[in-house]
């Protein structure tokens, strides 16, 4: 390749992947995809599976940039971002506050609702109360307050005899409080967003059809687990509303770089509800963001290069451009 085709030549970039969360396996796949693209772009890449000594490891490596390919708690909730800020290292994706807010479903819903974005009702409940009896009339959804990738999520259907007893089990590791929300019938939609406060770009709207009947962790990341319909077969007005609300959600939480907004759309009642904004979207072969980027004419390598450029421009995710 010519020098122009290797724009990251002479750059030392650390890719964080794996980590200790429940989403370790998908993070390994995301990090591998990042690393391969960065090497094609000419960078010298060091892959780091972080542990308790991550600050010392990064300080000794002294990279030019850190690409955060972690998912779930610690890597996505502001913790590793705080370490990177303390070390003064430039890094990708959102900063400490936006990451912490987006990961906490209760607090992010409050911020999004204050911005005028339709969000589900419901609230936080003690997990043992939820396991003991219905805390709202079915159908409803139970989910951990601070996990991603639909880990630990249960749908309680109309007419269900009882609640999800698994939530009260001794081996439950997803926190003592869980979010319980009314179940919204209809379509599962997703929108990828690129940019910062002044230059947001919504790529497209995808409909996700799960082969298992529920878009859970396996449906998201197993080959054949879901079908992505791009562009989503919804009315133009609903599409435009989804694109607008995705950008508004990204901006309201103070996100930077790449995010993915997930919606439920009830076409019968023309109801579009924002479920959450994911600040560390997957970059696996089955992931939505690379697929939408390709649909918009942006190759995977070009997308990764944009993510890197964005991080360099900001010096660190919490700073200004």
Residue, then its C-alpha position, 0 to 999 in steps of 0.5 A: x500500500x502507498x503511504x496515503x493508504x496507510x494514514x496511521x503509519x508510525x502511530x502506536x495504538x492500544x486496543x482494549x478488549x475482553x475485560x471482566x464484564x459479562x460481555x467479555x466474549x463480544x468485546x474480544x470480537x470487537x477488539x479483534x476487528x478494531x485491531x485488524x482495521x488499525x493494522x491495515x491502516x498502518x498503525x502499530x497495534x498493541x492488544x491489551x486485555x485489561x486487569x487490575x494493573x491496567x493503569x501501570x500497563x498503559x503507563x508503560x506502553x505510552x501509546x499515542x491513542x487508546x481504542x476502547x473496545x470494551x463492553x459492559x461494566x467497567x469498560x463502558x460505564x465511565x470507570x476505564x474512561x476515568x483511568x484514561x483521563x487520569x493518565x492523560x491518554x487520548x481515547x475513543x468514544x464517550x467520556x466519563x460522565x456520558x458513559x456513566x449516564x448512558x450505562x445507568x438506565x434509570x438516570x439516562x431515562x431521566x435525562x432523555x425524558x427531560x430533553x423531550x424524548x419518549x422513553x418507557x415508563x416503569x422504574x427501579x425495584x428491589x430484585x427480590x420484590x420483582x422475583x416474588x410477585x408481579x410489580x406491574x401488570x404484564x406484559x412487562x420487561x425486567x432488565x439490570x439497571x447497568x448492563x448492556x447487550x440484553x444481558x439478564x433481560x426477561x420479558x413477562x408476557x401477558x397472562x404469565x402466572x408469575x414473575x421471573x424468579x431468576x432475578x431473585x436467585x443467589x447467583x444473580x450478579x447484576x445488582x440489587x435493583x432492576x429496571x421494570x418497564x411496560x412491554x412495548x409491542x412492535x418493531x425493534x429499531x436501531x440507529x447509529x450516530x457519529x459525531x460530537x456536539x456540533x456535527x452529528x450524523x445519523x446513518x440509517x434505521x435498521x429493523x432487527x428481527x430476532x430468530x428467537x423471538x427476543x433480541x437477547x445476547x445470543x440473537x445479537x451476537x450469534x450468527x443467524x440469531x437475528x435478521x437486519x432489515x436495512x433500511x427499516x420498512x417503516x413510514x418516512x415520518x417514523x424514520x425521520x423521527x427515529x433519526x432525529x431522536x437518536x441524535x437528540x439522545x446522543x447530544x442530551x447525554x453528552x456523547x461523543x464518537x460513535x453511539x447506537x440508539x435502540x428503539x421500539x416502534x408501535x406502528x399501530x399507534x405510531x409510538x416511537x420510544x427510545x430504550x437506550x443509547x449505547x456508547x460502546x456499540x459492537x464492531x463484530x461481524x454481526x454488529x449494526x453500526x458497521x452494517x449501517x456505515x457500509x449502507x451509507x458508503x463508509x467502509x469498515x476501515x474508513x469508519x475506524x479511521x474516523x473514530x481514531x481521527x475524532x479521538x485525536x481531535x479531542x485529545x481525550x473524550x472528556x475534552x473539547x475539540 
